[in-house]
Amino acid sequence: MYHSHFGFNVKPFQINADPAFLWLGEQHTEALSFLRYGVLENRGFLLLTGDVGTGKTTLLNALLQNLDDSNVLVARIPDPRLDLMDFINILADRLGMNESFASRGPFLISFEKFLNRQHYMGRNVLLIIDEAQRLTYELLEEIRALSNLEKPNAKLFNVFFVAQDEFNDMLLDHRSRAIRQRITLSYHLEPLNRKEVGEYIRHRQKVAGAQKDLFSKKAVERIYAFSGGFPRLINIICDHALLSAYAGDKKQISEDIVAECARDLKVRSFELPAGRSFAPLGPAGPNKKPESVPAPPAPRHKKSRLAIPALLVLLLIGGYGAYQWIPESAGWFVSTTERADTGRPAAGDVQSSGTLTMPENTAQAVSASPGDKTVEKTVNSRTAGKSPEETPSPDIRQSAQSAPTEIKPEPTSDIADDPAGPDKPEPETVARLDPGRYADQKFAVNFPNGVYSLDPDSVETLDRVKDLLVRNPGLQARVTGYSDSLGDRRYNLHLSRIRANIVKSYLIGNGVDAGRIDSEGLGQQNPVASNETAEGRARNRRVEIVFAPLSQ
């Protein structure tokens, strides 16, 4: 309708995923490269998540265009809300198996033969499940079981989930623990930032044939505010704005036109309160939580004049009763001199030494900087003397500063019940950590070059971390992934995020509440050794786990 008025050849802001209008921002380019790598390298299970309208379908279409049809056989299921046999027959049809099945057994026999034939022909088989959040847990487990059809040295079947954010909640469910640990590459699409919104609008105008930018700078700001950076909403608002400008015989889109369109469309503004602005958005993990909104203050009640004296009387009576009835063995009313004789610390005493029981043959690497009170110790009695490339060692960081006093230490009776005796350290176990004094301990697991899977030593270390968190519900964990400095910086950043998510998934799958773990990847930042040597790079390829008192 408005084509000739603005000099367009086609409508620039249709909501369908037209590949001719493909625009890839930095995060889309990064996601495309990693997902393409995952498909071509047979990485097994891949995951792309994002909110409604963030461009998942556009990115998926771009991925399919970048794949060589002669090397990759693709089956795409747009709506997986199916029962098992419907899913099996649709999958067989999409792959061109030319068979129909009445039960699961005959399908598995034919499917395995089909996969072997494709493997011998040098073709990868890829199943793409769009709207994966609509899967049932039962069908999700059946899909995982299909991935067991593999050769010792090669994956025969790859699965690519494309889903809204709700799918992450499904993966965190206990019923999904098996498939969660098999996801090797994942990417989460965020909305566009302010700069990208302007580039996106200009790109679509140019592809449609416009000779100049029709949207003023302030109009783009308003579009960003009303759309929140979601491409689908951007398209809807821009198309309506062009139509309104055409109806008013105007050649430029102003902020007033955009505001009027937003009112007509009943689009809620994403603008933040005064004094705050949108920060540029980048790739983020699925565990990033929105800022909490403070609750309104509770109503204040008038206090009786007798309340305070009555409370003091009750406290005096309670204290006297505690003194009379609590046994002396509890240690509540032992004097400082008596406590020194028994070795029991006084309530509120600060132990600055923070001694940690470890085997004598533990390899230690202590590093400190001027003014730094932290001491880093590497613990692995079985790997003393080996280089980091041979066997990565978990790190434990111990602070000389006292920890919050509200977290109580573990009872001393635990040591008495230990069959090994109080004087014999337990090899290959986490020392008895007091959540109050040792909330700042640090563990680390290392990874070979380009690898994000967990080896037996890493699993052993994470089991100790898991035990620590299970024993101390007052602790929360921060999981941070790192890489060395070789190769592409963006690839290293994403790899560090994958490593952190793998560690987090392992802990959640073994009983740690997801709300107690935050994860992030920092790429090649914060090296612990020089990247000029192989040993240094091996130490830098790591995931660190640190602890802090759980936020209330």
Sequence and secondary structure as in RCSB ss.txt:
>XXXX:A:sequence
MYHSHFGFNVKPFQINADPAFLWLGEQHTEALSFLRYGVLENRGFLLLTGDVGTGKTTLLNALLQNLDDSNVLVA
RIPDPRLDLMDFINILADRLGMNESFASRGPFLISFEKFLNRQHYMGRNVLLIIDEAQRLTYELLEEIRALSNLE
KPNAKLFNVFFVAQDEFNDMLLDHRSRAIRQRITLSYHLEPLNRKEVGEYIRHRQKVAGAQKDLFSKKAVERIYA
FSGGFPRLINIICDHALLSAYAGDKKQISEDIVAECARDLKVRSFELPAGRSFAPLGPAGPNKKPESVPAPPAPR
HKKSRLAIPALLVLLLIGGYGAYQWIPESAGWFVSTTERADTGRPAAGDVQSSGTLTMPENTAQAVSASPGDKTV
EKTVNSRTAGKSPEETPSPDIRQSAQSAPTEIKPEPTSDIADDPAGPDKPEPETVARLDPGRYADQKFAVNFPNG
VYSLDPDSVETLDRVKDLLVRNPGLQARVTGYSDSLGDRRYNLHLSRIRANIVKSYLIGNGVDAGRIDSEGLGQQ
NPVASNETAEGRARNRRVEIVFAPLSQ
>XXXX:A:secstr
  HHHHT SS TT SS  GGG    HHHHHHHHHHHHHHHTT SEEEEEE TTSSHHHHHHHHHHHS TTTEEEE
EES     HHHHHHHHHHHTT     SSHHHHHHHHHHHHHHHHHTT EEEEEETTGGG  HHHHHHHHHHTT E
ETTEES EEEEEE THHHHHHHSGGGHHHHTTEEEEEEE    HHHHHHHHHHHHHHHT SS  B HHHHHHHHH
HHTT HHHHHHHHHHHHHHHHHTT SSB HHHHHHHHHHHT       TT          TT             
    TTHHHHHHHHHHHHHHHHHHHS GGG TT  HHHHHHHT   TT   SS      TT        TT  EE
EEE  GGGTT  TTTS   EEEEESS   TTS    THHHHT TT TTS  TTS     TTT TT EEEEE  TT
  S  HHHHHHHHHHHHHHHH TTEEEEEEE   SSS HHHHHHHHHHHHHHHHHHHHHTT  GGGEEEEE TT 
S SS TTSHHHHHHHSEEEEEEEE   
